[in-house]
């Protein structure tokens, strides 16, 4: 996956190298659970309330990648990942501070950046 559409320039070089592009992403319904759309992931598994595991189609070069996400849980939703992530997988957590509990949400997006 090159991530290059046309020729885009920036100050220090061309965008499109592996660290400049998204490695994988998903739009996931934790309630049903169902993958609504994705790229670069071979599977998503519901592991518990407010938690799901993403398996990459191809491994990253290390465990040092960025996991970014959002959910429809409202302003009190905290989105994070477990410390045990690896080059092949990452477990995502969706926590609500108002009731101090992990909860499933119908509209959850997650993105991974890195080599």
Secondary structure, 3 states (H helix, E strand, C coil): CCCCCCCCEECCEECCCHHHCEEEEEEEECCCCEEEEEECEEEEEEEECCEEEEEECCCCCCCCCEEEEEECCCCCEEEEECCCCCCCEEEEEEEECCCCEECCCCCEEEEEECC
